[in-house]
Amino acid sequence: MTPDQALQAADVELEKAKQLLNVASKVACPHCHATKSHVVDARRRPNQKGFRRRRVCLTCEKRFWTIEVVEPQKHHNI
């Protein structure tokens, strides 16, 4: 792989990561259903995959937990 190809592959992976962050940031508040929140605490889930995050809604200021797990992407052969 040439340096240009490696840089292009890294750009593709960075774009994928940005898209995942955009999806993850659209967590809806269970109280008012707003999609803007702030993480105030994050902990690994013991003996399990993923994270447990404590969030505060920026609209109604109520707090709630989310459990976030990265699931492997399934590939379909055609």
C-alpha positions as CSV (number, residue, x, y, z in Angstrom):
1,M,0.0,0.0,0.0
2,T,1.4,3.4,-1.0
3,P,1.4,6.3,1.4
4,D,-1.4,8.0,-0.6
5,Q,-3.5,4.8,-0.4
6,A,-2.9,4.6,3.3
7,L,-3.9,8.2,3.8
8,Q,-7.1,7.7,1.7
9,A,-8.0,4.5,3.8
10,A,-7.5,6.5,7.0
11,D,-9.8,9.3,5.7
12,V,-12.5,6.7,5.0
13,E,-12.2,5.2,8.5
14,L,-12.3,8.8,10.0
15,E,-15.5,9.5,8.1
16,K,-17.1,6.3,9.3
17,A,-16.2,7.2,12.9
18,K,-17.7,10.7,12.5
19,Q,-20.9,9.2,11.2
20,L,-21.1,6.8,14.2
21,L,-20.7,9.8,16.5
22,N,-23.5,11.7,14.8
23,V,-25.8,8.7,15.2
24,A,-24.8,8.2,18.9
25,S,-25.3,11.9,19.7
26,K,-29.0,11.7,18.7
27,V,-30.1,10.0,21.9
28,A,-33.7,11.1,22.8
29,C,-34.5,12.1,26.3
30,P,-37.1,9.7,27.8
31,H,-38.8,12.6,29.5
32,C,-39.2,15.3,26.8
33,H,-37.9,13.5,23.7
34,A,-35.3,16.2,22.9
35,T,-32.2,15.0,21.2
36,K,-29.6,17.3,22.8
37,S,-28.0,15.9,25.9
38,H,-24.6,16.0,27.7
39,V,-22.7,13.1,29.2
40,V,-21.9,13.7,32.8
41,D,-20.6,10.2,33.7
42,A,-19.5,7.2,31.8
43,R,-18.6,3.7,33.1
44,R,-17.7,0.4,31.6
45,R,-20.3,-2.2,32.2
46,P,-18.6,-4.9,34.4
47,N,-18.5,-8.3,32.8
48,Q,-20.3,-7.0,29.7
49,K,-19.5,-5.1,26.5
50,G,-20.2,-1.4,26.2
51,F,-20.6,1.6,28.4
52,R,-23.3,3.0,30.7
53,R,-23.5,6.8,30.4
54,R,-25.3,9.2,32.7
55,R,-26.7,12.1,30.6
56,V,-28.5,15.3,31.3
57,C,-31.0,16.7,28.9
58,L,-30.2,20.2,27.7
59,T,-33.9,21.0,27.3
60,C,-35.7,19.8,30.4
61,E,-32.5,19.3,32.6
62,K,-33.6,15.8,33.8
63,R,-31.0,13.0,34.0
64,F,-31.1,9.6,32.5
65,W,-28.9,6.6,31.8
66,T,-28.0,5.1,28.4
67,I,-26.3,1.8,27.7
68,E,-24.2,1.9,24.5
69,V,-22.8,-1.2,22.9
70,V,-21.0,-1.4,19.6
71,E,-22.4,-4.3,17.5
72,P,-20.3,-5.9,14.8
73,Q,-21.6,-5.1,11.3
74,K,-23.0,-8.1,9.5
75,H,-21.7,-8.7,6.0
76,H,-24.0,-10.2,3.4
77,N,-22.5,-12.0,0.4
78,I,-24.5,-11.7,-2.8
